[in-house]
């Protein structure tokens, strides 16, 4: 995990008002605590560095795990299942839903099953649009707005990065 990723993670935690976050990837463990005590972020393994006023450190990135069929622990920030905020594009009614985590994008709940959504489908806020597998967890990604799927930016089975566009949703 590099400094840019850690800074983006801290900004995301501040934006979502998350007080405590823990991430373990291989031999690296990242613990971030916010609040009245104003404790700095802590990381086990690696050399310290300063990012956005927090003391952080990083270890070499661990290899990504192979896909499995485990389920996500819904609602836990460490699982990456926190919803993302839609970003307005040039059209006022088109929102781009971005990936909240790094992982592998899957359009269906299992191989051979129909996809959660297709281009032109109407979706409701909270409806599952896809799954992103990260660290052997299957994280359901939900729609933040109701509307129609106008764009699908990622192909099934493709790797995705944090903040990468997944869907363009036209509000209806």
Residue pairs with C-beta under 8 A, 6 or more apart in sequence:
1 23
1 25
1 28
1 30
1 58
1 59
1 61
2 58
3 49
3 51
3 56
3 58
5 162
6 30
6 41
6 51
6 56
6 58
7 51
7 52
8 162
8 163
9 21
9 23
9 30
9 32
10 32
10 41
10 51
10 52
10 54
10 56
11 52
12 82
12 100
13 21
13 32
13 34
13 77
14 34
15 85
16 77
16 82
18 34
18 77
18 82
19 33
19 34
19 35
20 31
20 32
20 33
20 34
20 35
21 30
21 31
21 32
21 77
21 78
22 29
22 30
22 31
22 32
22 78
23 29
23 30
23 78
24 30
25 61
25 62
25 135
26 59
26 61
26 62
26 63
27 45
27 59
27 62
28 43
28 44
28 45
28 46
28 58
28 59
28 60
28 61
28 62
29 43
29 44
29 45
30 41
30 42
30 43
30 56
30 58
31 41
31 42
31 43
31 44
32 41
32 42
32 54
33 39
33 41
33 42
40 54
40 55
40 56
41 54
41 55
41 56
42 55
43 56
43 57
43 58
43 59
45 57
45 59
46 57
46 58
46 59
47 57
48 55
48 56
48 57
49 55
49 56
49 57
49 58
50 56
64 103
64 104
64 135
64 159
65 135
65 136
67 104
67 133
68 133
68 136
68 138
69 110
69 138
70 136
70 137
70 138
71 137
71 138
72 79
72 81
72 137
72 138
72 139
72 140
73 79
73 81
73 137
74 81
74 140
75 81
79 137
79 139
80 100
80 101
80 103
80 132
80 134
80 137
80 139
81 100
81 139
81 140
82 100
83 100
83 142
83 144
84 97
84 98
84 99
84 100
84 141
84 144
85 144
86 95
86 96
86 97
86 144
86 145
86 169
87 95
87 96
87 98
88 94
88 95
89 95
89 96
89 168
91 170
93 147
93 170
93 171
94 150
94 151
94 168
94 169
94 170
94 171
95 144
95 145
95 147
95 168
95 169
95 171
96 151
96 153
96 165
96 166
96 167
96 168
96 169
97 129
97 141
97 143
97 144
97 165
97 166
97 167
97 168
97 169
98 163
98 164
98 165
98 166
99 105
99 132
99 141
99 160
99 161
99 162
99 163
99 164
99 165
99 166
100 132
100 139
100 141
100 162
101 132
101 134
101 139
101 160
101 162
102 134
102 159
102 160
102 161
102 162
103 132
103 133
103 134
103 135
103 139
103 159
103 160
104 132
104 133
104 134
104 157
104 158
104 159
104 160
105 130
105 131
105 132
105 154
105 155
105 156
105 157
105 158
105 159
105 160
105 166
106 130
106 131
106 132
106 133
106 138
106 156
106 157
107 115
107 116
107 117
107 130
107 156
108 114
108 115
108 116
108 131
108 156
109 116
109 131
115 156
116 127
116 128
116 129
116 130
116 131
117 123
117 127
117 129
117 130
117 149
117 167
118 149
119 149
119 150
119 151
119 152
120 148
120 149
121 148
121 149
122 146
122 147
122 148
122 172
123 129
123 143
123 146
123 147
123 148
123 149
123 169
124 143
124 146
125 142
125 143
125 144
125 145
125 146
126 142
126 143
127 142
127 143
128 140
128 141
128 142
129 141
129 142
129 143
129 149
129 166
129 167
130 140
130 141
130 154
130 166
130 167
131 138
131 139
131 140
131 141
132 138
132 139
132 141
132 160
133 139
141 166
143 167
143 169
145 169
145 171
146 171
146 172
147 169
147 170
147 171
147 172
148 169
148 170
148 172
149 167
149 168
149 169
150 168
150 169
150 170
151 165
151 167
151 168
152 166
152 167
152 168
153 164
153 165
153 166
153 167
153 168
154 160
154 164
154 165
154 166
160 166
